[in-house]
Amino acid sequence: MDDFLNGKKDDPILVSQVYLNQLPSSLKDTLLKAPEKKLTQVSPSGEEKTYELKNNVVKIYTGTLKTDGLLATCKNSLTDIIIPLIAYLAFFCGLMQLLIDSSAAEKLAQFSSPFFVKIFPSVPKNHESISYMTLNFAANFLGLDSAATPFGLKAMESLQKINPDKDKASDAQIMFMCLHAAGLTLLPTSIIGYRAAANAENPADVMIPCIITSFVGTLAALLLVGFKQRINFFSKVLILTIMVAISAIVGLLFYINQLDFISKTLFTTNLSSIILFGIILFIMVYSVLNEKKFTQSSTTIFDSFVTGAKEGLNTGVRIFPYVLGMLVAISLFRNSGLFELISSGLSSLFSKVGVSQDITNSLPVALLRPFSSGGSRGFLLDSMNTYGPDSFTGRLSCIFQCSAETTFYVVAVYFGSINVKNTRYTLGAMLLVDLICVFTAVFVASWFFAA
């Protein structure tokens, strides 16, 4: 029981303790001769047991913890998630306040309004939330996770101001959440990094499948929620914007596909960082050039940044209980063995209906992705270590990791930040989009990588 409270991920699980003289003679003699009085045996069924002798007491371990224990989770949720998140929130919320006070956000909203008013008919034209949503989608598009979350939280806060029922998610908030969760990604830099670390022959070879899968997920989210909210998809502006987006993606894919290995790796690794630096530089330069706007608001550029940073700090503190509750629930779910039981059952079921073992071996990544990015990342790394980064299983696991969102985490954080308790059909729609991404990922991976 102590393991489930204080244990850390990958720690061995203590199942029993016995005195040395209670062991069978052959096992006792082998353990006494073993280096450091530690012995590992594998049963015919494949179960691995480790015996460790200390002070005439033998501790018996079987298996490892799948995630941190409850108390360790509480600690790590603060040190590893909330504190870094607060730092990101403070910095980017400070920048966003500069966008507002310099009038850049207003101009961005005016530019995006013709498209957004078709998808979000309940949002007034040129509303501040449009600029935040635009920045959030752009950050996801470029793989800038650190920037996407602060922009998204500000978008939800802004949408909450025009929400007539403060306890219930509005149509605009649901549409935004589902599009954000679909997370159209153009540059999956983290996935490429994982593959490079695993010594993949071509770390960037999953890039195009990741883009295709995330694009299908985004389109599915738009259509599913749009039909539910009775949005008019025959608008000329909407059709034109979607066609331009598709053309831009196809054009960029064509360009990337023409690059050699070194050029492709450099392009995908550096572009997102260049874009992020460019955004930060643009905001600062634009603020300096429009310093009169700050004077008219009885503030300065520095004071404006500090004001926004304070809002980011307050937001981080406010969402901490929601993040903590979600992570503790996941810890219980995983360490109880329920997740492994469900995963094994589904793998067995899929195998019986003809799904190849290569696909079922990668399913844990897809199953855990809606619950925990870290957990699914662990399965991703394990699949590449076990089956190889260039195996079908390793590549499919990468596509699963890239093309879906940590749905339960996002719902808890985003709605928790504005104290919305009734999320309506948000969770169901997001999970359905996740499922569509899973089937798409399998199809695309089979298309690109199946022998």
N, C-alpha and C positions, 0 to 999 in steps of 0.2 A: 504493500500500500504506500510505503514511503516513496517508491519510485514514481508513482502517479502524482505525488505532491511535489517532491523536490527534484525528481530526475530530470536529466537533460536528453535532448534528442540523440539517438544512437547509443545511449548508455545501455549496458546489458541489464536484463530484468532478473532480479533475484526471486527465485521461485521457492527455495527452501534452504534450510541450514541443518546439518546433522553432525554428530561427533564422528571423528575419524574411524573409530572402531565399529561404527554402524554400517560402513561401506563393505561391499563384497571384498574378499581377500585380494583377488586379482586386481581390482580397481584401486584398492588401498595401496598395494605395492607399486603399481604404475604411477600413482599420484606422488608417492614419496620420492620416486626417482626422477620425476619430471622437473625441468628447469623452473626455478622460482616457485615450486610447488603449485603449478598451474597446469591443468590438463583440459583439452577439448576433444570431445568424442562426437561422432555422427552416427545416429541410429540407422537401421535399414530403411526406415520410413523417411529419412532425410532430416530428422530433427537434430539440431546441434545443441549439445549441453557442455557447459564449461564448469569445471570443478576447481575451486581455489581453496587451498589449505592455509589457515592462519590460527595460531594458538589452539591447535588440536580441534578446531571447528572447520568443517568443510561447507563453503557456500556454493550453491548450485544455481547457475544462471542459464536461462533459455531465452533466445531472441533478444531484440533490442527495442527500446522505446521509439515509436514512430514520430513523436513530437515531444516538446518539453512538457514537464509536469505542470500542475496547476499553479503552484507558487512561482516556479521558474517562468511560466508564461506571463504571469502578472508582472514580474520584474522586467522581462524582455520586451513586453508590449510598451513599456514606458521608455526603456533605454534604447531599444533598437528600432522602434516605430514612431512613437509619439514625439520624442525629443527631436529626431531628425526631421519629422514632418513639420513640427512647429518652426524649425529653422527655415525650411523651404517656404512655409506659409508666410512667415514674417517677411522674408525677402521679396517674394513675388507679390504679396499683397501691398507691400510698399511701392513696388513698381506700378501696380494697378492703380494705386491712388494717384501716382504721377500721371497715368493715362487719363484719369478722370479730371484732375485739376488743370491739365494742359489742354483739355478739350479733344484729345486724340481719340478717346473712347467714343465720344459723340460722333466723330467723323467715321470711325470704323463701323458704328451701328448704322449710320446712314448708307454706307456702302453695301452692307450685308442685308439691310432691311427688305429689299425686293424679293429675295429668296426666303428669308426667315419668316416673313409674315404669312407665306403660303403654308409652311410647315407648322408654325406656331400662330394660328389665327387669333388666339386670345391675348397675344403679346402686342402692346401698342407699337406702332411704327417708330423706329429710332430709339426704342427703349434701351436702357443701359445694359440689360441682360443680354442683348444681342451681341454686343461687343465681347462680353465675357464668354459666351458660348462659342463665338467665332475663334477666340484665342484657345479655348479648350480643345475644339476639334482640330485646330491647326497643330497644337502640341501633340495630340495623339497621333495625328497623321505623320508627324516627323519623329515619333518615338521619344518625345521629350516628357517622360513620365513625371519628372520633378516639377515641371511647369503645369502640366494638365490638371493635377489635383487642386492647386490653389485657384486656378481659373474656373474650374468646375464648381468649387464650393462658393465662390463669389457669384456665379451664375445662379445657383440654387437660392442663395440669399436674396438676390435681386428679383427672381421669379416669385419668391415668397411674399414680397411686398405687394404684388398685384394678385395674390391668391385670395379669393374671397372666403375660403374656408381654411383657416390656418392649421387645423389638425388633419386635413385631408390633402393628399397630393393632387395638384392641378393637372389638367391635360398637358400643359406645356412642360411641367416638371417631369411627367412620365415620358414624354417624347424625348426630352433632353437626356434623361437617364438611360433610356434604351439605346439611343444613338451613341452616347458616350461609352456605354458598356460594350457595344459592338466594336468600337475602337478601330476604325479603319487605319491601318498602319502601313506606311510606305517604306520606312527604314527600320527593320527589326534588328537594331544594333545589338541589343542584349543577347538575342538568340545567336547571332553571328559570333559574339564574344564567347558564349558557352561552347559553341562548336569548335572555335579556334583553340580554346583551352583543352578540349578533348582530342586535339590533333586530327580533326577532320581533314580529309584531302582537299575539300573546297568548302570552307566554312559558310560561304554566302550562297550555296546552291539551293537552300530552302527559302531564299528571299522571295522569289516570284510566287511559289506556292503560298507563302504567308500572306502576301499582298492579295492574291486572288481570294483566299479563304476569308480574310477580314473584310474584303469588299462585299462578298456575298452576304456576310453577317450583317454589315451595315445596311445594305439594300433590303434585307429581310426585316430588320428592325423598323426601317422607314415604312415599309409596306404594311407590316402587321399592325403597328400602332396607328398608322395613318388610316387604314380601313376601319379600325375600331373607333377612331375619333372622327371619321367621315371627312377626311381631308380631300380636297379636290386635286387629284393628281394630273388632271388634264390642263393645268395652267401652263401657258407658254413659257413663263419664267422658270417654273419648276422643271419642265421637260428640258429646256435649254441648259439649265445649270447642271442637271444630272448628266446630260450628254457631254458637256464640256469636261466634267469631272472624269467621266469614263475615258474620253479622248486623252486627257492629260495623263492618266494612269497608264494607258496603253502606250502612249508615246514615251514616257519615262521608262517603262519596262523594256521597250524596244531598245532604248539607248543603253540601259544597263546591260542588256543581253549581248550587246556588241563589244563590251569591254573585256579585256583579258583578266586573268585571275587577280593579278596585283592591283590593277586599276579599279576593278570592281570592289575589292576589299577596302582600298583607300577611300573610294567614293562613299560606300555605305557606312564606314566607320567615322569619317570626318564631317559629313554633311550636316548631321543633326547638331553636332557641337557648334559648327559654324552658324547655323540658323539660330540656335539659342543665343549665342553671343551677339549675333546681329540684331535680334529682338531687343536684348538688354541695351545695346548701344543706341539703337534707334530711339527707345523711350527716353534715355538720358539726354541725347542730343536734341530731340524734339522738345523736351521740357525746358532746356536751356534757351532754345530759340523762341519759346513762347513763355518766357518768364513773366511777362505782363499779366498772363492769365492767373498766375499764382498771386501776384500783387493785388489784382482785382478781388480775389477771394480772401484777402487779408492773411496770407500765409507765404511761406517760402518753399523752395524745392526740397530742402532738407526736412523742414517741419512736415511737409506733405508726405514724404517717404516714411517718417517716423510714425505719423498718424495711421498710415496703412499697415505698417509693420505691427503696431499694437493690435489692430483688428485681427491680423493673422495669428498673433499670440493667443488672443481670446478665443478664436475659433478652434485652435488646436486643443486648448484646455477643455472646451465645451464638448468636443467629440471624443475625448479620451474614454469616458465610461462606456460608450457604444462600441468602440474598438476593443476594449478590455473584455466586455461581455461576449463579443463574437469570438475572440481568440480563445477564451476559456472554454466555450462550448465546443470549438473545434478540437481542443486538446482532449476533452473528455471523449468525444466521438472517435478520435483516432486511437487513443491509448486503450479504449475499452475493447478494441478489436472489431467493432462493428463495421468500420470502413473496410478492413481487410476481408471480412466475411462477405460483405456486399460486393466488393471488387472481384473476389474469387468466384462468387456465384455468377456474376454477370459474364466473366470471362469463360466460365464453363458453359453457360447458356449459349453464348455467341459461337463457341467452338462447335457445339452440337448442330447449329443451323448453318454451318459451313464457312463461318468467318475464320480467316487464316490466323494462325498463332502469332504471326508478326503484328497483326492489328490488335489482338487481345492483350499482347504484352505491353502495348503502349496505352491501354485504356485507363490505368490508374492516373495518368497525367490529366486526361480529359475529365475523369470523375472528381478529382480533387481541385481542379482549377477554379470552379465557382466558389469554393470554400476558402482556399488559401493559396496565394501566389507562391509563398515560400515552400509550402508542402508539395505543390505540383512541381516546383522547380527542383526539389529534392528527387522526385520520381524521374524527372527529365534527365538529370545528371546521372542517376542510377541506371536508367535505360541505356544511355550512351556508354557508360562504363561497362555494363553487362553485355550488351549486344553490339556495341561499336557505334561511333558517331555516324558512319556512312552506311549503316544497316537501314533497312526499311523501317524498323521499329524506332531506331534513334531519330531518323528524319521526321517520321510521323509525330513522335513525341514533341519535337521542336515546333511543328505546325500547330499542334494542340495548344501548346503554351503561348504561342504568339497570337492566336486568332480568337481568344476568349478573354473574359474579364473575371476578376474575383467578385462575382455577383453579390454574394451575401455581405462581403466586406464593403463594397460600394454602396449598397442599400443602407447598411448600418451607418456608415460615415456621412454620406450625403444627406440623407433624411434626418439623421441624428443631429447634424449641425444646425438644422432649422426647426427641430422639435416636431416634425411631422410624424404622427403615429399611424395613420391609415394610409398605406402606400397603394391601396387599391390593387390594380392588376399589374403593377410594375414588376414584381418579382417573377410572376408567371411568364410575362412577356420576355423578360431578360433570360430566363432559363430556357425558353423555347428557342430564342436566338442562339444560345449556347449549343443547344442540341443540333440546330441547323449547321452551325460551324463545325461540329464533330463530324457529321455526315459529309459535309463539303471537304473537310480536311482529308478524310479517308479517300474520297474520290480523287481529289487533286494529287495526293501523295501516290496513289496507284497509277495515275496518269503520268506523273513525272518520274517515279522511282521504281515501280514494280518491274521485275525482270521479265 
